[in-house]
Amino acid sequence: MKRERALAALVMGALTASVFGGVCAFAEDSNTGSATTTLSEVVVIGNRDKEREVLPGDFVYTKSQTGFLNGKNTKDIPFTQTNFTEKSMETFTGPDKPMDALLANSPSVRQTGSILHGDFQFRGFRTNGTNFYVNNVPGVYTQFNTPLYPIESLEMISGPNVGLYGTGVQYETTNPGGIISLKSKVAPDNGVFDYTQTISGRGLFGEYLDWGQRFGDNKEWGIRITTENINGRTSVKGTKINGQGIFANIDHTTEKSKDNLFIGYRNLDIQNGLRWFILGNSITNATGLPKVPKGSNNYGFDGMVKSTHGWLAVYNHEQKFNDHWDGFFNFGMQRNNLDRNVMAGGGSGYTLNADGTFNVTAGPGETPQEYYYWQLGTVAHYDTGALHHDITLSYNQAWRNRKTAVNTGGTKTIGKGSLYDGITLFSSPSTSFDNAWSNKTRVKSLSVIDDMTYKKWDVVLGVHHHSATTRDYNYKNKTTHAEFTGIIKTEESATSPTYGVIYHPNKDWAVYGSHTENFDAGTSVSTQYENYGSALPPLKTKQNEIGVKYEHNDILYTLAYYDIKQDGLIDVYRNGYAKPFRTRDGEERHKGVEFTVNGRLAPKWNIIGGLSYMDATNEKTTKGKLDGIRVNGSTQRTAVLGLEYNPNEQWSILGRAIYTGKTPVKNEQIWVGGYTVFDLGATYRTHFGKVPTDLSLMCNNVFNKDYWEVSRGNQVYLSLPRTFTFTAKFHF
């Protein structure tokens, strides 16, 4: 492992030196007046922003680049969709910010992540990076601190729309709340060479290199390389991050075909940084949740660490056979290992008492895994009278094999802690373990989608069949895995329809309705439950949605109502146990209204944001015990508003407010209070010599608000403190 990391660092260093060396040599030639070569005329293939139809303000774009509806405008898709640009990712994320700092610009998303974990809620359902699609391939990203620096754009389609992409194998979470699809950076027609330096927190330094060029007589070849090197202390006391990564995208385009290869390696090591607390049995209606401590507090112990490394590869091929038939092939694979996971509770959080005290528990863990995916499909373009059809037929298979730590000696108490006084240790955590198979899952799916257009109408009609085989490796002792007792094998299948209709009364308006479904492969119970390791059955999700979209004068408005039903998973609390048991019972029903607005509000003002109201309750539970009770961790009201002011071409000033309403936990025994967080930033565009440079300063949580953030149903995360990030981006 050390050799792999050293090799990655060496490659990054050599690449940086060679590229910078080339630029310096070019600058030296220019300054000394040495002979130059006159290039032949170059034909520019196209403008990326124009192809994507980026709205003024550059935060979102409206023309999809992924999935079976690739190339369709947002107003022609009968679902809620938000597409974020590279500018959005650079503005709202950073090396010490979780993914949800960007995604929270959609009211569909509630923040539930931390520096250690990339979780978030999408229409009330927990999800994370393992459910993302990268260049139409699911499953190659991880849950742990998902990187965005090699990514060009991010698309969000709300609701269980798996029939629009194909099915992978989820890990820890599923995606009934919506689909997140990423597209890797491709070399632009005029080339790119950017170097970015960041500093944030208490001294977290980051440097990023982004280089890309196109080659060939018609620029048919493109290479884009992005690197990351971060090291230092975050805004949370005692938390350190060390990470390196390198990604490359190689594409080739001809008149009738297009190939794209995206490969990368990343190593990430985070020491301390724990923000996660499980609510103990002593926390009741009478006691209430302990007062929130300072967000800068560190609750890590000596030796607490999460360290992961791995690589991925994604290949895409598109082929035009003739005017009526296209074909495509997608392939992806991933090898990743969370090889050091010395954490509270053996991988989760501390169990919190009503007085704010907790036992400092620790145990080692590991999650080696491998993943493979392939998809083959064809697209037919035909007219039947005045009705135009784009019919997509695809078949895919996916495999994920995971191991887990065994013979760890179990989780041990190594000290005492308090939210307000810190922790005291009386022993060290165990770090020795073996590993053994935990789960092997294989998924097969077949999808057919007919995207039809007729005058002012767009109709999407499809069906998705999904079958999954899961093998959970069963042990007599769930903590130590001391005695293997066999394999729990489950085989499930389901057919899920997708259909929607959208009507355009004129060029500005679109009115739509749709029905979508999702079926997952089932997952294992995670470490925050007493029945850890047990197999959960697959869950079926169904959504109905109606909405209106309006685009006029450089601004896009959407208003949607949705009704989602999913087979229920509830937490059962039993006397004598610190953690709840996870079991299937009844169903969850999430009903909500969302409004979003994006674009140019006035000549110098850009806007991004929206608001949401969601009522998520349990229904049809055993003997009606939990009927009508709000789903744990579901917030009724969320809102976000971001405004950017551009007084001139050099300056942009940004402010953002995110509101989260009160949230129930422990089946409404406890309500976590709502909160509003403010962010403020500014960017100044200048030159250093002849090098255009962007200087940015961003402050997250301006007023240093301390609050509890509900995550994973019945756990709470401590908020992140006020964090400053300074960025200097040089465009060579």
C-alpha positions, 0 to 999 in steps of 0.5 A: 500500500505504501508503495502504491501511495509513493508511486502516485505521489511520484507520478504527480510530482513528475507530471507537475514538474514536466507541465510547469517546465513546459509552460516556463520554457514557453514563457522564456522563449516568448520573453527572449524573442526566440523563433516561434512556430506559426500554427496552421488554422485550427477548426473549433469543434464547439463550445461546451457551455453552449452545448450544455445551455448554461444559464446566466450566472454559470451555476446550473445548465439545462441540457442533460449530458447523461442517461438515456435522455442525454441531450434533452433540455430540462424543460423536456424531461418530466421530472425535477432536474438540477444540473450543477456546473464546474463553477458551482462545484468550485464555489461551494465545495473544498478539501474539508467540506462534505459533498452536501455543501454543493448539493444543498443548493437544491431543496431536495437535499438536506445536509447530513454529512461530515469531513469523514462521511459523504452522506446526505438526504435526498427527498428524505432518503439517505444516500451517498457517493456509492450511488453516484453514476460516473459517465453513466456507470454506477458504483465506481465512487465511494461513500468516503469524502467523494472527490469532485476536482476531476468532475466537469458537471453534476446532474440531479434527477429527483425520484427513483429514476433508475430506469433512466440509467441502468442498475449497479450494486449499492453499498450501504445506501440506495437511491430512491430519493433521486439519481446523482450523475457525474461527468468527468472533465474533458479536454476543451477545444482551446486547451486548459492549464490551471494551477490552484492553491488553497488554504483553509481551516487551521492550516489545510493546504491544497494544490490542484493541477488541471491540464488538458489539450486536444490533438489531431488535424480536427482535434479528435483526440483529447487528454485531460489530467487532474491532480490533488495534493492536500495536507494539514489541519481542518477547522475542527481541532486536532483533525488532520487530512492527508490526500493525493489523487491523480485522474486522467480522461482520454477521449477520441471522436470521429464522424461516427464514433466516440470513445472516452476512458476515465481512470484515476487513483486516490489516497485519503487519510483523515485523523480524528474528526469524529462528529457522530453520536448515537442517541442512548436509551437515557435520552427521552422526551423528559430529558431532551437532547443534550445542549449542542457543544462548540462545533470546533471541539474534537472528540477523537482519541489517539489513533483514531483514523480513517484511511482509504485508497483505491483506483477506478476505470470507466470506459464509454463507447458510442457508435453511429451506425446510420441515420436511424441506429446508434449503439453504446457500450459502458464499462466500469471497475473499481478497487477500493480499500478502507484499510484503516478504520479505527473509530468509535464503536468499531466504525460508527459513533459514541453512544450519547447519554442525556447528560452529554457524557459517553463511553469512549469506545473503539475498534478497528475495521476494514472494508476491501471491495471490488466492483465491476459493471458493463452495459450494452445498448442501442438507440433507434430513431424513427418517425411514425407519422408526425410522432418521433421516437428515440427508443433505447434498449439496454442490458447491464450486469454489475458485481460487488464483492466486499470483505470486512474486518474479523477477529478484531477483539470487538469494540472496547471501552478505552476512556470516558468523554463529555461533550463539554469537557473532552475525553480522558483515555485509560487505554489504547485502541486495538488495531489488529484484525483479519478480514473475511468475506462479508457480501457478494452481490450480482445484479442484472437489468434490462431497460427499454425507454421510448422518448416520443415527441409530437408537436407540443408534447413529449412522452417518456414510456419505459420498463425496467426489469431488475434481478439481484442475487445476494450472498451475505456471509453469516457468522455466529458471533457478529462482533468477532466473526469467530465461527462461520455458520454459512451463507444467507442467499437471497434472490429477488427480481422486479419489473419497474415501469417509468412513464411521463408526459410533458406539454409545452403550451408555448416556448416558455412553459412546460407542464408535466406528470410522471411515474417512476419506480426503483427496486434495490438488491437489499443491503446488510444491516450496518454497524450502528444497529444491534443486529449488525450483519443481518441481511435486509430484504430488497425494497420497492419504491414508487413515485408519482410527480406533477410539476410546472417549469417556466424559463424566461429572461435567463431564469428557470423556475420549477414547481413540483409535487411528489408522492413517494412510497417505499417498503419501510425499515424501522428502528426498534428499541429494546430494553438492555440494548444501547443501539436499536434493531433494524427491521422491515415493517410497513412502508414510508410515504414521503409527500412534498412540494418543491420550488426552485429558481436558477439564473439571472435575477437582474443584470448584475445579480444571479440567483440559485436556490429554492424551498421544500415542504415534505411530510414523511410518515410511517404507514401500515406498521405492525398493529399500527404502532408507528402509523402516522409517526414521522420518519426518523431524520425527515425534515418538513421544511428546508430552504436555500437562497444564494445570491451573486452580485457582479459589480463589474467584470473583476468582482463577484460577491456571493451570499448563501443561506440554508435553512433546515427545520426541526427534525424527529428522531427515536420515533418522535421521542426527540425533536432536534431544533431547526437552524439557519447557516450563512455563507459569504464569499468573494472572487477577484479576477486579476493578472499576475504578469500575463497570467489571469488569476482568480482570487477567492475567499469563502467563509462557511458558517459565517456566524459560527452557528453550533447545531445538531445535524440529524443523520442516518435516521437516529444519529446526530452529527455535530456541525462544522465550525466557521471555516475560511477558505482562500483560493488562488487559481492561475490560468496559464 
